Amino acid sequence: MAPSSPQGLRQRKFPDDGSGNSAAQDMHGQPEKILQAREEVVWGKTPGGEVFRVPTTHDVLTGLFHPRYPKSHLDILNLSLLGLQLVLFYALPRPAAKVFFLFYFAFWRAAYDAGLGWVLTKQSKRKWMVREIQRLGWLDEKRNPAARNWIRAQLQGKMGKDYSFDELPLEYNTWLLFRQLVDVILLNDFLAYCMFAFACFRVPEGLSFPVHAMRWIGGVALIVFNLWVKTEAHNVVKDYGWYWGDVFFQRGALVFDGVFELAPHPMYSVGYAGYYGLSLMVGSYPVLYVSLAAHAAQFAFLVLFENPHIERMYGKRKPIALRKPLFMSESKKSRSQKVNDPSPLLSSVEDIADQLSTPTATEGESATDTELETECEGETTPKDKKREPGILRSYNLTQPILLESTISQHDLHHKYFRRDVVVLHNIDLLRSSDAMLALLLVYVILGSSLPALSYHATLTLHFAHACAWCIFYSFGLGLLLRAQSKSKFLVRHFLKHYHYPPGDHGDGAVQEAFTNWKSLYNIRLVHDIYIGCFRYVPCHCYCLLYVLKHIWMQGWFYGDFFMEDFPAHLEYTGIFRYLNNPELMSGASFLGLALISGSKLVGILAVVRFVSNWWFLQTVENPHMRKLYGDSLRKDAGFVKVIKSVASKNARLLESRAGRHAPEIRRVAKEVKGTFDKKKFLAKSKPKISEVMQETKVLLQQSRERLVITSVGIRVAHDLSSYDTTKYKISIVPSQSGNKRFHLGETIKVNWQAPVRHSRRDWIGIYRVGANKSTLITKTSSFGMWIPVHDEEWNEDVPLDDTSRITTRGKEPELGSVSFESSTLPWTVGIYEVRYHHDGKYNVLSLDGPCEVYVSKPTSLDLTSVRECLTRIVPLCLDSDPDLIPLSCGGTQEPADADSAVARDADDFSFWSERQAKRICSAIEQAFGVEYAAEVVMGDANLTSLANRILVSKQMLVL
């Protein structure tokens, strides 16, 4: 990337006047050399707006090793460290040298990637290095003249005649001091790696001469290529980009050319080819592994610091879920016209469609990596273009308007890609394909990692495996099916996490939930097949196949848990004529297996299988059958009726013979009846117990804010005696409705008053009422819902340790205000209070409240009411950004969209980040009681589509 200054920061070349004279001559006929010298003048600009002339810098190798250049104290330190490495390399024996230089290189590599990355990140975000030097007074002649003179001497010796220490801004001198530190780290990192590689040098045995020759030729070629890439990259970015000068000041636009068109980030990718070339030459695997680790650390530096900095500095935010119409190519149009009947009416419709078409993606401007440019003087806005009449449809603010035939890349993406699994990313164990993938990985990992086992250990492993599958079938799938019966858990899960077309009416979620359930249920066959290892399967399989023969496929897969289209009608045929739950009797086959095999483990497995099946029937299947079929469900099957009839006759016979025991029998019967009365009492009290449990769950969710700060980490001031706490006041400004009720996402403004002699590190936080018992000290976390009174006194969430600016002095009280918005707002409805804290600590000087945060709810469950609520919720969750909110809510339209032939839908909206989509999901859950994942909301990105989805979900999830 080559620096190219914007207007006002670099003297530009004069354009050609058309007479053949080049830009090297001006109208006064000045010599070409003088004009070229003028053109080489580069100007820089500090974040504060100060413009200065950037002096010429020298490369590190020339300044450090050329004998004519003066050496600073840091240069002497650098040369001493480099010389020490050479001495140690020759003095230490080879085994000791390997270990020493391995750790020595790890130290300098950590200083580079972790140390410089951390420092540069703080400088990029908060100008930390400049502020620290300013705070310490190192460049202040009055506060610290000794340090200033020393730094001045170090820098002046390294620069040319055009450098003036006193005239240049603080940011530039800080950068020069920083690059001295970078030189020490980079050179020692490079030499330590070379010394480690030379210490590990060996000649591989068993290789022929051509292989050795190819190894050395390849190694030398990679090293030469590495040097060429680094040299070309430095020629492009100069010292300004090499030493991250844009973190300190701006020097113009970035132009990515030269070697930067060879590979992405060549200095960090192909620029480390020398690592692998040297590994080939020294013939050492340890050097190769260390090279891979060091290269990975360099990529971590790129991902964690450099890419985010480039995005902050030069990147332009791109909205998410932005709908831009796509149109088929001319070939597709011609094919479609050949297929359709070319009637006059159809041709007229196609003519209208052609008039409403927009250029294809290749006809417009496309951003590439080489066009990433920025101007220091600020962004220029394109000229407003008038819309031609008739291009944009008029729309009513109260009526949703949809474009029927437009197709966008956003819609196509959500049509073909739905949380697809990439390795383990987006894995969903309730999706059968993902569950099978996870199961395959578990079997592969365990199978490859298990050592050779003895016979008894193998038998125990097989037994544990069979028990695990038995528990999964009865308890795992049973609990999943029970949740589906009670709350439609599976359907709710797919509605929440997966996007379905607007006209789907929820059928896709039901079908996908049932399809994945069938596949998960079939995994239980693994258990039955695994039992086949005992080679006694025929009896068990015969019983299962006989049951399958006499029930519907719907009953086999428990379809009545999912499908509501089928009539709730029972028929008792086949084996069900005699037994209500014949599959329970299949457990007898396991007892038969235990008797045939004579194995205690098989007997235990049979008992576990029988008990788990009984639990499944009593806890899952029978309650659902009673809920679904009610009185049509028979109590006793034919076999049970016969047994009860025989037992009743024998009971009457015994009763006639046991008259002398009648009093005792009546007493037992009374106790048994009392037991049934207790069960009836518990059944009646179940709804109240469930209500209490629900309230307890809500309280636990609200009490997450009671994250008590321990006495070790809490910061409490002990100098409050010198402050008059009565002069601190804080008040919540009423909302637009005139009270202290704020809609979810609405800005909460707070006025504060403090004596002039107050700490500039004071801060204000917002908390749920009741989360803090004390009004003097806050002991709970704010979860990011806080704002500093003076933002410049904070480094993100850490107060700056600047004792010279702790207080300000004066006579009158200081007034101010802060506004809670975006991520500092509470995004959960409730009652809150605001607290004014002292000096970056948790001492409360004033508080105000309560104020209520609420969310709009529909008056009735219809499309108009739901959409009206969303018109209030969505813009607030999008921070009321006119570039994001729908046009029907007051959003603005980009000039490119205004000029396009197809208008943007009035209800479409977009996002800057996924966090905004998550806010909408949270607000929808609190307003409508329906849960959605952020991907679903981003897939709709339309008020009407989202309102329709909410209505469908509410209708489907009615229990």
Buried (B, 14 or more C-beta within 10 A) or exposed (E): BBBBBBEBBBBEEBEEEEEEEEBBBBEEEEEEEEBEEEBEEBBBBBEEEBBBEBBEBBEBEEBBEEEEBEBBEBBEEBBEBBEEBEEBBEEBEEEEBBEBBBEBBBBBBBBBBBBBBEBBBBBBBBBBBBBBBBBEBBBBEEBBEEBBEBBBEBBBBBBEEEBEBEEBBBBBBBBBBBBBBBBBBBBBBBBBBBBBBBBBEEEEEEEEEEEEEEBBEBBBEBBEBBEBBBEBBBEBBBBBBBBBBBBBBBBBBBBBEBBBEEEEBBBBBBBBBBBBBBBBBBBBEBBBEBBEEBBEBBBEBBEBBBEBBBEEEBEEEEBBBBBBBBBEEEEEBEEEEEEEEEEEEEEEEBEEBEEBBBEEEEEEEEEEEEEBEBBBEEEEEEEEEEBEEEBBEEBEEEEBBEBEEBBBEBBEEBEEEBBEBEEEEBBBEBBBEBBEBBEEEEEEEEEEEEEEEEEEEEEEEBBEBBBEBBBBBBBBBBBBBBBBBEEBBBBBBBBBBBBBEBEBBBEBBBBBBBBBBBBBBEBBEBBBEBBEEBEBBEBBBEBBEEBEEBBEEBBBBBBBBBEEEEEEEEEBEBBBEBBBBBBBBBBBBBBBBBEEBEBEBBBBBBBBBBEBBBEBBEBBBBBBBEEBBEEEEBEEBBBBEEEEEEEEEEEEEEEEEEEEEEEEEEEEEEEEEEEEEEEEEEEEEEEEEEEEEEEEEEEEEBEEBBEEBEEEEEEBBEEBEEBEBEBBBBBBEEBEEEEBBBBBBBBBBBBBBBBEBBBBBBBBBBBBEBBBEEEEBBBBBBBEBBBBBBEEBBBEEEBBEBEEBBBBEEEEBBEEEBEBBBEBBBBBBBBBBBBBBBBBBBBBBBBBBBBBBBBBEBEEEEBBBBBBBBBBBBBBBBBBBEBBBBBBBEBEBBBEBBBBBBBBBBBBBBBBEBEBBBBBBBBBBBBBEBBBBBBBBBBBBBBBBBBBBBBBBBEBBEE
